[in-house]
Amino acid sequence: MQNIVMVVFAVVYVGMVLGGLPGLAVNRSGIAVLGAVALLAFGVLDSRQAWASVDMPTMSLLFGLMLVSAQLRLGGFYTFMARRIAKADLPAPWLLLLVMAAGGALSAVLVNDIVCLAMTPILVEGCLRRRLNPMPFLLGLACSSNIGSAATLIGNPQNMLIGQVGGLPFGAFLLDALPPVTASLLAGWGVIAYVHRGDWNLERHSAPAPAVEFRAWPTAKGCLLMAAALAGFLWLDVPREVVALTVGGFVLLSRKTESQAVFSLVDWQLLLLFLGLFVVNHAVAEVGVLGDMFAGLRGLGVAPEQPVWLFALTAGLSNVISNVPAVMLLLPVCASPQDKLLLALVSTLAGNLFLLGSIANLIVAEQAARMGVFMTWRRHLRVGVPVTLVSFACAALWLWLRWTSLQVAAG
């Protein structure tokens, strides 16, 4: 059985690295599901064990927040925000700061992938209307959505997983993560503004892009529900997944918006990726493969429990196999809340290093390409590397200060 699990694990995580399997039209979500199916087919797990391995609180939290974000998309909230930002009468560098502040703030309370999906076309439209080069603003949106999503336990899927499995308090995590996230956003803005100095304007403009019409009541309903969810996370002694599902249930209570329209905006592929990886990682843990891997690392002098090595492993694995699989692998060695804070910050900030480092980056690139604006990996790399390095520096400094203060307080 152990050999079967090792082969399945290797194939699944090679697929995470490559984004697919050679010769097959299968993506990361499909690979994760196939891995889980293979474990069932070979009798490594039965169906009850497979379902029991899925962390339903995490899945429920993610699903509930996707429903709220779908409500905001259907109401045209993102269109409204992007157009207001693009019309702001500000010099280009300050407009970039506004874009990044809005992208970071929205991504902290809504799933960052959805923020990028909804805002990119309207941001490109606004830039082209003003004859501004969209590239620095698109890079700013991608980078800020990754950075901003690190601020809360609901900003991105890996943070949701860490918060749910680790039992972290919402408010305490926010207070811990906000300083390095804010510093990283400001530093990232400085990097992008410097790299694109003198490259703000275009000689041409384009026709406006189609967008979801702004509707006041659906948007107001979505904002009220999101505010209710945040209040519940902060002040109610109720599991976060219950709050999210309850709020999501109110999204479906509508006389005009059909449930089908809401469900069509749920990222089912992301949910399936989580489901498959939960099953695969559970099997790996059950047969001792994961323990053997960490024991092998310790034999090489690499102790994942030590903050420096945990930082390095998280940064590396997040760019090799993607951040969600990396977090699933490393979460078992994170014993303290500070370890989990490190894992959340670094796995998220690492997404800015390469264009393929996060789904949010790819969404911005693909949406922009449909409008004739091409974010190549080279263009992204010019900004991604320095933004990631300064973000890592901000996070490392803050984590060191936090650990030092805790040690002093402990006497």
C-alpha positions in Angstrom: 0.0 0.0 0.0 2.8 2.4 0.8 4.3 2.1 -2.6 0.9 2.8 -4.2 0.5 5.9 -2.1 4.0 7.1 -2.9 3.4 6.7 -6.7 0.0 8.5 -6.5 1.5 11.2 -4.3 4.5 11.7 -6.7 2.2 11.9 -9.8 -0.2 14.3 -8.2 2.5 16.7 -7.0 4.5 16.5 -10.3 1.2 17.5 -11.9 0.9 20.4 -9.4 4.4 21.5 -10.6 3.6 21.2 -14.3 0.0 22.4 -14.2 -1.0 19.2 -16.0 0.2 15.8 -17.2 2.0 15.4 -20.5 -0.3 14.1 -23.3 -3.5 14.7 -21.3 -5.9 17.7 -21.2 -6.1 17.6 -17.4 -5.4 20.5 -15.1 -4.4 20.7 -11.4 -8.0 20.1 -10.2 -8.4 17.1 -12.4 -5.1 15.7 -11.3 -6.0 16.0 -7.6 -9.4 14.3 -8.2 -7.8 11.5 -10.2 -5.3 11.0 -7.4 -8.2 10.6 -4.9 -10.0 8.2 -7.3 -6.8 6.1 -7.7 -6.5 5.7 -3.9 -10.1 4.5 -3.8 -9.7 2.2 -6.8 -6.6 0.5 -5.3 -8.3 0.1 -2.0 -5.9 2.3 0.0 -9.0 4.2 1.4 -12.7 3.3 1.3 -15.3 6.0 0.5 -16.0 6.7 4.2 -12.3 7.3 4.9 -12.0 9.5 1.9 -14.9 11.7 2.8 -13.7 11.8 6.5 -10.4 13.1 5.3 -12.0 16.2 3.7 -11.9 19.2 6.0 -15.5 20.2 5.6 -15.3 23.4 7.8 -12.7 24.8 5.3 -14.7 23.7 2.3 -17.9 25.2 3.8 -16.2 28.5 4.6 -14.8 28.8 1.1 -18.1 27.9 -0.5 -20.1 30.4 1.6 -17.8 33.3 0.8 -17.9 32.4 -2.9 -21.7 32.8 -2.8 -21.3 36.3 -1.2 -18.7 37.3 -3.8 -21.0 36.0 -6.6 -23.8 38.3 -5.2 -21.4 41.3 -5.5 -20.4 40.3 -9.1 -24.0 40.0 -10.2 -24.8 43.4 -8.7 -21.9 45.0 -10.6 -20.0 46.0 -7.4 -16.6 45.3 -8.9 -17.5 47.2 -12.1 -18.6 50.2 -10.0 -15.4 50.1 -7.9 -13.0 49.7 -10.9 -14.7 52.6 -12.9 -14.6 54.9 -9.9 -10.9 54.2 -9.4 -10.1 54.6 -13.1 -12.0 58.0 -13.2 -10.2 59.4 -10.2 -8.5 62.7 -11.0 -5.0 61.7 -9.8 -1.5 61.6 -11.3 -0.7 58.1 -12.6 1.6 57.0 -9.6 -1.1 58.0 -7.1 -3.8 56.3 -9.2 -1.6 53.2 -9.0 -1.5 53.5 -5.2 -5.3 53.8 -5.2 -5.7 50.7 -7.4 -3.4 48.7 -5.1 -5.1 49.9 -1.9 -8.5 48.9 -3.3 -7.2 45.6 -4.7 -5.5 44.8 -1.4 -8.5 45.8 0.8 -11.1 43.9 -1.3 -8.9 40.8 -1.5 -8.6 40.8 2.3 -12.3 40.3 2.7 -13.2 38.6 -0.6 -11.4 35.7 -2.3 -8.6 37.4 -4.3 -9.0 35.3 -7.4 -12.6 36.6 -7.8 -11.5 40.2 -7.2 -9.0 40.0 -10.1 -11.5 38.2 -12.4 -14.1 40.9 -12.0 -11.9 44.0 -11.9 -9.3 43.4 -14.6 -11.5 44.1 -17.7 -12.9 47.3 -16.2 -9.4 48.5 -15.1 -8.1 48.0 -18.6 -11.0 49.9 -20.0 -10.5 52.8 -17.7 -6.8 53.0 -18.4 -7.3 52.9 -22.2 -10.0 55.6 -22.0 -7.5 57.8 -20.2 -4.7 56.8 -22.5 -2.7 55.3 -19.6 -0.5 52.3 -20.0 -2.5 49.5 -18.3 0.5 47.4 -17.5 1.6 49.0 -14.2 -2.0 49.0 -13.0 -2.5 45.4 -13.9 0.7 44.4 -12.2 -0.4 46.5 -9.2 -3.8 44.7 -9.1 -2.2 41.3 -9.3 0.5 42.0 -6.6 -1.9 43.9 -4.3 -4.5 41.1 -4.5 -1.9 38.6 -3.4 -0.5 40.8 -0.7 -3.8 42.0 0.7 -5.3 38.6 0.8 -2.6 37.6 3.4 -4.2 40.1 5.9 -7.1 37.9 7.0 -8.1 34.3 7.4 -10.7 34.6 4.5 -8.6 36.4 1.9 -7.4 33.3 0.1 -7.9 29.6 0.1 -4.7 28.7 1.9 -5.3 31.2 4.7 -8.8 29.7 5.2 -7.3 26.3 5.5 -4.7 27.4 8.0 -7.3 29.3 10.0 -9.7 26.4 10.1 -7.3 23.6 10.8 -5.2 25.7 13.2 -8.2 27.2 15.0 -6.8 30.7 14.8 -8.9 33.6 16.1 -9.9 36.0 13.2 -9.2 39.2 15.0 -5.9 38.2 16.5 -4.6 37.0 13.1 -5.8 40.3 11.5 -3.8 42.4 14.1 -0.7 40.2 13.6 -0.8 40.2 9.8 -1.9 43.8 9.1 1.5 45.5 9.7 3.6 43.4 7.3 0.8 43.4 4.7 0.5 47.2 4.8 4.3 47.6 4.6 4.5 45.1 1.7 1.7 47.0 -0.2 3.5 50.3 0.2 6.9 48.8 -0.8 5.3 47.0 -3.7 3.8 50.3 -4.9 7.2 51.9 -4.7 8.8 49.1 -6.8 6.1 49.2 -9.5 6.1 53.0 -9.7 9.9 53.0 -10.0 10.1 50.3 -12.6 7.5 52.0 -14.8 8.7 55.6 -14.3 8.2 57.5 -17.6 6.1 54.7 -19.0 2.6 55.7 -17.9 1.0 57.0 -21.1 -0.3 55.5 -24.3 -0.9 57.2 -27.7 -4.0 55.1 -28.4 -7.2 54.1 -26.7 -9.6 51.3 -27.2 -13.3 50.7 -27.2 -14.9 50.0 -23.9 -15.2 46.5 -22.6 -18.5 44.8 -21.9 -19.2 44.9 -18.1 -21.8 43.8 -15.7 -24.3 46.7 -15.2 -24.2 48.2 -11.7 -27.4 47.5 -9.7 -27.8 49.2 -6.4 -30.0 46.8 -4.5 -28.1 43.5 -5.3 -24.8 45.3 -4.5 -26.1 46.7 -1.3 -27.4 43.3 -0.3 -23.9 41.8 -1.0 -22.2 44.5 1.0 -24.5 44.1 4.0 -24.1 40.3 3.9 -20.3 40.7 3.8 -20.4 43.1 6.7 -22.5 40.7 8.6 -20.0 37.9 7.9 -17.1 40.0 9.1 -19.0 40.9 12.3 -19.8 37.3 12.9 -16.1 36.3 12.4 -15.0 38.9 14.9 -17.6 38.9 17.6 -19.8 35.8 17.5 -18.8 32.6 19.3 -19.9 30.6 16.3 -17.7 28.5 13.9 -16.7 30.6 10.9 -18.0 28.1 8.4 -21.5 28.3 10.0 -21.4 32.1 9.7 -20.3 31.9 6.0 -22.9 29.3 5.1 -25.6 31.3 6.8 -24.7 34.4 5.0 -24.4 32.5 1.7 -27.9 31.1 2.3 -29.3 34.7 2.4 -27.7 35.2 -1.0 -29.9 32.5 -2.4 -33.0 34.0 -0.9 -33.9 36.3 -3.8 -37.0 37.0 -5.9 -35.0 38.1 -9.0 -31.6 36.4 -9.0 -31.8 32.8 -9.9 -29.8 30.3 -7.9 -28.3 29.0 -11.2 -26.7 32.4 -11.8 -25.1 32.4 -8.4 -23.9 28.9 -8.6 -22.3 29.5 -12.0 -19.9 32.0 -10.4 -18.7 29.5 -7.7 -15.2 28.3 -8.4 -16.0 24.6 -8.4 -12.5 23.7 -9.8 -10.9 25.2 -6.7 -13.2 23.3 -4.4 -12.4 20.0 -6.3 -8.7 20.8 -6.0 -9.1 21.1 -2.2 -11.2 17.9 -2.1 -8.6 15.8 -4.0 -5.6 17.1 -2.1 -7.3 16.5 1.2 -7.7 12.8 0.3 -4.2 12.4 -1.1 -2.5 14.1 1.8 -4.5 12.1 4.3 -3.4 8.8 2.7 0.2 10.0 2.7 0.0 10.8 6.4 -1.7 7.5 7.2 1.0 5.3 5.7 3.8 7.5 7.1 5.2 8.9 3.8 5.0 12.5 5.1 6.8 11.6 8.3 9.5 9.9 6.3 9.9 12.9 4.1 10.3 15.3 7.0 12.7 12.8 8.7 14.8 12.8 5.6 14.9 16.6 5.6 16.0 16.6 9.2 18.8 14.1 8.3 20.1 16.7 5.9 20.1 19.4 8.6 16.8 20.9 7.4 14.4 21.2 10.3 11.0 22.3 9.1 10.0 23.3 12.6 12.6 26.0 12.8 11.3 29.4 11.6 14.2 30.0 9.1 13.7 26.6 7.4 9.9 26.9 7.5 10.2 30.3 5.8 12.5 28.9 3.1 10.5 25.7 2.5 7.2 27.6 2.3 8.6 30.2 -0.2 10.2 27.5 -2.3 7.3 24.9 -2.3 4.7 27.6 -2.9 6.4 28.5 -6.2 7.1 24.9 -7.2 3.8 23.1 -6.4 1.6 26.1 -5.7 0.6 27.6 -2.4 -2.4 25.5 -1.5 -0.6 22.1 -1.9 2.5 23.6 -0.1 0.4 24.6 2.8 -1.3 21.2 3.0 2.2 19.6 3.2 3.7 22.0 5.7 0.7 22.6 8.1 1.4 19.4 10.1 4.8 20.8 11.3 3.4 24.2 12.3 2.8 23.8 16.1 2.4 27.4 17.3 0.2 30.3 16.1 3.4 32.1 15.1 4.3 29.2 12.8 0.9 29.3 11.2 1.2 33.1 10.8 4.5 32.6 9.0 3.0 29.9 6.8 0.1 32.1 5.9 2.1 35.2 5.1 5.0 33.5 3.2 2.8 31.1 1.1 0.7 34.1 0.0 3.5 36.6 -0.6 5.4 34.0 -2.6 2.7 34.1 -5.2 4.1 37.4 -6.6 7.5 35.9 -7.5 6.5 34.4 -10.9 3.5 34.9 -13.2 2.6 31.2 -12.6 3.0 31.7 -8.8 -0.7 32.3 -8.1 -4.0 31.9 -9.8 -4.7 35.6 -9.3 -1.7 36.5 -11.5 -2.9 34.2 -14.3 -6.5 35.6 -14.1 -5.2 39.1 -14.6 -3.0 38.1 -17.5 -5.7 36.1 -19.2 -8.4 38.7 -18.8 -6.1 41.5 -20.0 -5.0 39.4 -23.1 -8.6 39.2 -24.2 -8.5 43.0 -24.5 -5.2 43.1 -26.3 -3.0 43.9 -23.3 -0.4 41.2 -22.9 1.3 40.5 -19.5 4.2 38.3 -20.4 6.2 36.3 -17.9 9.2 38.7 -18.6 7.1 41.8 -17.8 5.8 40.2 -14.7 9.3 39.1 -13.6 10.7 42.7 -13.7 8.2 43.6 -11.0 7.5 40.2 -9.3 11.0 39.5 -8.1 11.6 42.8 -6.3 8.1 43.0 -5.0 8.4 39.5 -3.5 11.8 40.2 -2.0 10.7 43.4 -0.3 7.5 41.7 0.9 9.6 38.8 2.3 11.8 41.3 4.1 8.8 43.1 5.6 7.3 39.7 6.8 10.7 38.4 8.1 11.3 41.6 10.1 7.8 41.6 11.6 8.0 37.9 12.4 11.4 38.4 14.1 10.0 41.3 16.2 7.0 39.2 17.2 9.0 36.2 18.2 11.5 38.4 20.1 8.7 40.1 22.0 7.0 36.8 22.9 10.3 35.4 24.2 10.9 38.6 26.3 7.3 38.3 27.6 7.9 34.7 28.5 10.8 35.7 30.6 
